[in-house]
Amino acid sequence: MRLALLLGGPLLVTEGLRERLRGYVLWAADSGARHALELGLPLALWLGDFDSGGGLPLEAPREALPVDKDLTDGEALLRRALEAGAEEVLLLGGVGGRLDHSLAHLLLALEAARRGVRVELTNGLETLHPLLPGRHLFPLAPGTLFGLLPFPRLRLSLKGGKWGLEGAWLTGSRGLENRALGEVEVEVLEGEGFFYWTR
């Protein structure tokens, strides 16, 4: 199952995003449902405590959560997606906005990736993919700005960027501000992190 989870952070809606989402089932966490209105696409599930998005004029199957709980509506939605057997998850509105929520979403994305789920986080301008040990390919247009973020440790080799790497440990800002020459290949040797790119 391919799920697009609409979260409460910012999301730049484009025609390209609308087209891409036609192959996904859309679920929303509370105020993330506002993105469904802008996208003009139906929701199959709207889950949350509805303290921020309950007044939206949207027809969708609702599942209410208590306001006082030990996890955010976004985490509850992602856990539901994993329980449902999702093979691919897009976290739309998962980065940007509140930093605490963005960082939590990064941690949750790594957790899902460790379980074999393909995960991507985006706000429509910036996109992140979890990096686990192994080979990863990113078909970027030449000139695309990208970066590699250790989370918290990452050793890798990189091809297809203006600056390549061979078995390098990333520390500080070493992996930032690179430019794609075309398809970018990342081989993670140790640790975990994120591949970041922006329009």
C-alpha positions as CSV (number, residue, x, y, z in Angstrom):
1,M,0.0,0.0,0.0
2,R,1.2,3.5,-0.9
3,L,0.1,6.1,1.6
4,A,0.5,9.9,1.6
5,L,0.1,11.2,5.2
6,L,-0.9,14.8,5.4
7,L,0.7,16.4,8.5
8,G,0.2,19.9,10.0
9,G,3.4,21.5,8.7
10,P,3.6,23.8,5.6
11,L,3.1,22.3,2.1
12,L,3.6,23.9,-1.3
13,V,0.9,22.4,-3.5
14,T,1.9,22.1,-7.2
15,E,0.3,20.4,-10.2
16,G,3.2,18.0,-10.2
17,L,2.4,17.0,-6.6
18,R,-1.3,16.5,-7.4
19,E,-0.3,14.2,-10.3
20,R,2.1,12.2,-8.2
21,L,-0.5,11.7,-5.5
22,R,-3.0,10.0,-7.8
23,G,-1.2,6.8,-7.1
24,Y,-1.5,7.1,-3.3
25,V,-4.2,6.7,-0.7
26,L,-4.4,9.9,1.4
27,W,-4.7,10.0,5.2
28,A,-4.5,13.1,7.3
29,A,-3.6,14.0,10.9
30,D,-5.9,16.7,12.3
31,S,-5.0,20.1,10.7
32,G,-3.0,18.3,8.0
33,A,-6.4,17.8,6.3
34,R,-6.3,21.4,5.1
35,H,-3.8,20.2,2.5
36,A,-6.4,17.8,1.1
37,L,-8.7,20.7,0.4
38,E,-6.0,22.6,-1.5
39,L,-5.0,19.4,-3.3
40,G,-8.6,18.7,-4.2
41,L,-8.1,15.0,-3.4
42,P,-10.2,12.8,-1.2
43,L,-9.2,11.6,2.2
44,A,-9.6,7.9,3.2
45,L,-8.9,8.6,6.9
46,W,-8.9,11.7,9.0
47,L,-7.3,11.0,12.4
48,G,-6.6,13.2,15.4
49,D,-7.8,15.0,18.5
50,F,-9.3,17.7,16.3
51,D,-8.0,20.5,18.5
52,S,-6.7,22.4,15.4
53,G,-8.4,21.1,12.3
54,G,-11.8,19.9,13.4
55,G,-13.6,22.9,11.9
56,L,-12.4,22.2,8.3
57,P,-15.3,21.8,5.8
58,L,-14.2,18.3,4.8
59,E,-16.1,15.1,4.3
60,A,-13.9,12.2,5.4
61,P,-14.0,9.2,7.7
62,R,-12.9,10.5,11.1
63,E,-11.2,8.7,13.9
64,A,-11.0,10.8,17.1
65,L,-8.0,10.6,19.5
66,P,-7.9,12.0,23.1
67,V,-6.4,15.4,23.5
68,D,-4.2,14.2,26.4
69,K,-1.9,11.4,25.0
70,D,1.7,10.4,24.8
71,L,2.2,11.0,21.1
72,T,1.3,13.5,18.4
73,D,-1.5,13.0,15.9
74,G,1.2,12.7,13.2
75,E,2.9,9.9,15.0
76,A,-0.4,8.1,15.6
77,L,-1.1,8.4,11.9
78,L,2.3,7.0,10.9
79,R,1.9,4.1,13.4
80,R,-1.5,3.3,11.9
81,A,0.1,3.3,8.4
82,L,2.8,0.8,9.6
83,E,0.1,-1.4,11.2
84,A,-1.8,-1.3,7.9
85,G,1.2,-2.7,6.1
86,A,2.2,0.4,4.1
87,E,5.1,-0.3,1.8
88,E,5.7,3.4,0.9
89,V,4.8,6.5,2.9
90,L,5.0,10.1,1.9
91,L,5.0,12.5,4.9
92,L,3.6,15.7,3.4
93,G,3.9,18.8,5.6
94,G,6.3,16.7,7.7
95,V,9.2,19.2,7.7
96,G,9.1,23.0,8.1
97,G,7.0,24.8,10.6
98,R,7.6,23.8,14.2
99,L,11.1,22.5,14.7
100,D,10.2,20.0,17.4
101,H,7.6,18.3,15.2
102,S,10.0,18.3,12.2
103,L,12.7,16.6,14.3
104,A,10.2,14.1,15.6
105,H,9.1,13.3,12.1
106,L,12.7,12.6,11.1
107,L,13.1,10.2,13.9
108,L,9.9,8.5,13.0
109,A,10.9,8.3,9.3
110,L,14.1,6.5,10.3
111,E,12.1,4.1,12.4
112,A,9.8,3.3,9.5
113,A,12.8,2.9,7.1
114,R,14.4,0.4,9.5
115,R,11.2,-1.7,9.1
116,G,11.7,-1.8,5.3
117,V,9.2,1.0,4.5
118,R,10.2,3.5,1.7
119,V,9.8,6.9,3.3
120,E,10.0,10.5,2.0
121,L,9.3,13.8,3.8
122,T,8.5,17.0,2.0
123,N,7.0,20.4,2.3
124,G,6.9,20.8,-1.4
125,L,10.2,22.7,-1.6
126,E,12.5,20.6,0.5
127,T,12.6,16.8,0.5
128,L,14.4,14.3,2.7
129,H,14.9,10.6,2.4
130,P,16.2,8.4,5.3
131,L,19.7,6.8,4.6
132,L,20.4,3.4,6.1
133,P,23.4,1.1,5.2
134,G,23.3,0.2,1.6
135,R,23.1,1.8,-1.9
136,H,20.7,4.6,-2.6
137,L,20.0,6.3,-6.0
138,F,18.4,9.7,-6.5
139,P,17.5,10.8,-10.0
140,L,18.1,14.5,-9.7
141,A,18.3,17.1,-12.5
142,P,21.8,18.5,-13.0
143,G,22.4,21.5,-10.8
144,T,20.0,20.4,-8.1
145,L,21.2,21.5,-4.6
146,F,21.5,18.5,-2.2
147,G,23.0,17.6,1.1
148,L,23.8,14.7,3.3
149,L,23.0,14.9,7.0
150,P,24.4,12.5,9.7
151,F,21.7,11.5,12.2
152,P,23.8,11.3,14.4
153,R,26.7,9.4,12.6
154,L,27.2,8.6,8.9
155,R,30.0,7.2,6.8
156,L,29.5,7.0,3.1
157,S,30.7,7.2,-0.5
158,L,29.1,9.6,-2.9
159,K,29.0,9.7,-6.7
160,G,27.2,12.1,-9.1
161,G,27.8,15.3,-7.1
162,K,30.1,18.2,-7.8
163,W,32.0,17.0,-4.8
164,G,32.3,13.2,-4.4
165,L,33.2,11.3,-1.2
166,E,34.9,7.9,-0.6
167,G,34.3,6.2,2.7
168,A,34.1,9.6,4.5
169,W,32.7,10.3,7.9
170,L,30.3,13.2,7.8
171,T,30.8,15.7,10.6
172,G,29.4,19.2,11.1
173,S,28.4,20.7,7.8
174,R,30.7,18.7,5.6
175,G,27.8,17.0,3.6
176,L,25.9,20.2,2.8
177,E,25.8,22.4,-0.2
178,N,26.5,20.0,-3.0
179,R,25.2,20.1,-6.6
180,A,24.0,17.1,-8.6
181,L,25.6,16.3,-11.9
182,G,22.7,14.0,-12.7
183,E,21.7,10.8,-10.9
184,V,23.3,10.8,-7.4
185,E,24.5,7.5,-5.9
186,V,25.0,7.2,-2.1
187,E,26.5,4.1,-0.5
188,V,26.1,4.2,3.3
189,L,28.8,2.2,5.0
190,E,28.0,2.9,8.6
191,G,25.4,4.9,10.5
192,E,22.2,6.6,9.5
193,G,21.2,10.0,8.2
194,F,19.2,11.8,5.5
195,F,19.6,12.8,1.9
196,Y,18.2,16.3,1.5
197,W,17.4,18.1,-1.8
198,T,15.6,21.3,-2.7
199,R,14.1,22.8,-5.8
